[in-house]
Amino acid sequence: MIAALEKGERIEVRGFGSFDIRHMKARQARNPKTVAAVPVESHASIHFKLGLEMGNRVNNTKYRITDSC
């Protein structure tokens, strides 16, 4: 799984969810304690999307598909 993510590939575990890489742009953030601007470099981050079946099991609801994305 790690090797696939390093290559930038998406990993899907049926019924559980999927992992992919999101590339974050460089930006200015703020230190909440001092309110000083802090530069944040661009970086990659792992994103997880919960699968429909697992979400329904966790929420203990019937299987349903919604139009919202």
VOVONU-9571 format. One record per residue (C-alpha): residue in three letters; z, y, x; residue number from 1. Coordinates in pm, whole numbers, padded with zeros to 5 digits. Layout:
<node><aa>Ala</aa><z>Z</z><y>Y</y><x>X</x><i>NUM</i></node>
...
***
This chain:
<node><aa>Met</aa><z>00000</z><y>00000</y><x>00000</x><i>1</i></node>
<node><aa>Ile</aa><z>00088</z><y>00242</y><x>00278</x><i>2</i></node>
<node><aa>Ala</aa><z>-00243</z><y>00181</y><x>00457</x><i>3</i></node>
<node><aa>Ala</aa><z>-00438</z><y>00247</y><x>00136</x><i>4</i></node>
<node><aa>Leu</aa><z>-00254</z><y>00576</y><x>00077</x><i>5</i></node>
<node><aa>Glu</aa><z>-00316</z><y>00678</y><x>00440</x><i>6</i></node>
<node><aa>Lys</aa><z>-00689</z><y>00628</y><x>00375</x><i>7</i></node>
<node><aa>Gly</aa><z>-00661</z><y>00850</y><x>00067</x><i>8</i></node>
<node><aa>Glu</aa><z>-00718</z><y>00564</y><x>-00178</x><i>9</i></node>
<node><aa>Arg</aa><z>-00558</z><y>00543</y><x>-00521</x><i>10</i></node>
<node><aa>Ile</aa><z>-00324</z><y>00250</y><x>-00590</x><i>11</i></node>
<node><aa>Glu</aa><z>-00280</z><y>00119</y><x>-00943</x><i>12</i></node>
<node><aa>Val</aa><z>-00021</z><y>-00139</y><x>-01049</x><i>13</i></node>
<node><aa>Arg</aa><z>-00122</z><y>-00253</y><x>-01398</x><i>14</i></node>
<node><aa>Gly</aa><z>00146</z><y>-00193</y><x>-01657</x><i>15</i></node>
<node><aa>Phe</aa><z>00361</z><y>00004</y><x>-01410</x><i>16</i></node>
<node><aa>Gly</aa><z>00175</z><y>00312</y><x>-01290</x><i>17</i></node>
<node><aa>Ser</aa><z>-00045</z><y>00456</y><x>-01017</x><i>18</i></node>
<node><aa>Phe</aa><z>00002</z><y>00636</y><x>-00686</x><i>19</i></node>
<node><aa>Asp</aa><z>-00237</z><y>00882</y><x>-00527</x><i>20</i></node>
<node><aa>Ile</aa><z>-00237</z><y>01161</y><x>-00270</x><i>21</i></node>
<node><aa>Arg</aa><z>-00235</z><y>01527</y><x>-00373</x><i>22</i></node>
<node><aa>His</aa><z>-00325</z><y>01795</y><x>-00120</x><i>23</i></node>
<node><aa>Met</aa><z>-00106</z><y>02103</y><x>-00149</x><i>24</i></node>
<node><aa>Lys</aa><z>-00237</z><y>02443</y><x>-00038</x><i>25</i></node>
<node><aa>Ala</aa><z>-00046</z><y>02667</y><x>00202</x><i>26</i></node>
<node><aa>Arg</aa><z>00166</z><y>02918</y><x>00011</x><i>27</i></node>
<node><aa>Gln</aa><z>00456</z><y>03160</y><x>00029</x><i>28</i></node>
<node><aa>Ala</aa><z>00789</z><y>03033</y><x>-00105</x><i>29</i></node>
<node><aa>Arg</aa><z>01128</z><y>03201</y><x>-00134</x><i>30</i></node>
<node><aa>Asn</aa><z>01463</z><y>03100</y><x>00007</x><i>31</i></node>
<node><aa>Pro</aa><z>01683</z><y>03116</y><x>-00306</x><i>32</i></node>
<node><aa>Lys</aa><z>01993</z><y>03208</y><x>-00106</x><i>33</i></node>
<node><aa>Thr</aa><z>01848</z><y>03498</y><x>00094</x><i>34</i></node>
<node><aa>Val</aa><z>01541</z><y>03574</y><x>-00125</x><i>35</i></node>
<node><aa>Ala</aa><z>01338</z><y>03593</y><x>00199</x><i>36</i></node>
<node><aa>Ala</aa><z>00973</z><y>03486</y><x>00196</x><i>37</i></node>
<node><aa>Val</aa><z>00913</z><y>03155</y><x>00373</x><i>38</i></node>
<node><aa>Pro</aa><z>00564</z><y>03029</y><x>00464</x><i>39</i></node>
<node><aa>Val</aa><z>00490</z><y>02670</y><x>00357</x><i>40</i></node>
<node><aa>Glu</aa><z>00203</z><y>02498</y><x>00539</x><i>41</i></node>
<node><aa>Ser</aa><z>-00059</z><y>02292</y><x>00358</x><i>42</i></node>
<node><aa>His</aa><z>00040</z><y>01926</y><x>00332</x><i>43</i></node>
<node><aa>Ala</aa><z>-00024</z><y>01602</y><x>00148</x><i>44</i></node>
<node><aa>Ser</aa><z>00215</z><y>01467</y><x>-00114</x><i>45</i></node>
<node><aa>Ile</aa><z>00237</z><y>01134</y><x>-00297</x><i>46</i></node>
<node><aa>His</aa><z>00194</z><y>01162</y><x>-00674</x><i>47</i></node>
<node><aa>Phe</aa><z>00309</z><y>00890</y><x>-00917</x><i>48</i></node>
<node><aa>Lys</aa><z>00187</z><y>00862</y><x>-01274</x><i>49</i></node>
<node><aa>Leu</aa><z>00382</z><y>00629</y><x>-01502</x><i>50</i></node>
<node><aa>Gly</aa><z>00173</z><y>00369</y><x>-01684</x><i>51</i></node>
<node><aa>Leu</aa><z>00157</z><y>00361</y><x>-02064</x><i>52</i></node>
<node><aa>Glu</aa><z>00320</z><y>00018</y><x>-02097</x><i>53</i></node>
<node><aa>Met</aa><z>00609</z><y>00100</y><x>-01863</x><i>54</i></node>
<node><aa>Gly</aa><z>00662</z><y>00438</y><x>-02028</x><i>55</i></node>
<node><aa>Asn</aa><z>00683</z><y>00276</y><x>-02368</x><i>56</i></node>
<node><aa>Arg</aa><z>00928</z><y>00015</y><x>-02244</x><i>57</i></node>
<node><aa>Val</aa><z>01147</z><y>00280</y><x>-02083</x><i>58</i></node>
<node><aa>Asn</aa><z>01138</z><y>00497</y><x>-02394</x><i>59</i></node>
<node><aa>Asn</aa><z>01176</z><y>00190</y><x>-02620</x><i>60</i></node>
<node><aa>Thr</aa><z>00891</z><y>00304</y><x>-02844</x><i>61</i></node>
<node><aa>Lys</aa><z>00592</z><y>00130</y><x>-02995</x><i>62</i></node>
<node><aa>Tyr</aa><z>00265</z><y>00131</y><x>-02801</x><i>63</i></node>
<node><aa>Arg</aa><z>00072</z><y>00447</y><x>-02874</x><i>64</i></node>
<node><aa>Ile</aa><z>-00198</z><y>00654</y><x>-02713</x><i>65</i></node>
<node><aa>Thr</aa><z>-00185</z><y>01032</y><x>-02740</x><i>66</i></node>
<node><aa>Asp</aa><z>-00465</z><y>01282</y><x>-02681</x><i>67</i></node>
<node><aa>Ser</aa><z>-00257</z><y>01503</y><x>-02450</x><i>68</i></node>
<node><aa>Cys</aa><z>-00324</z><y>01485</y><x>-02075</x><i>69</i></node>
***
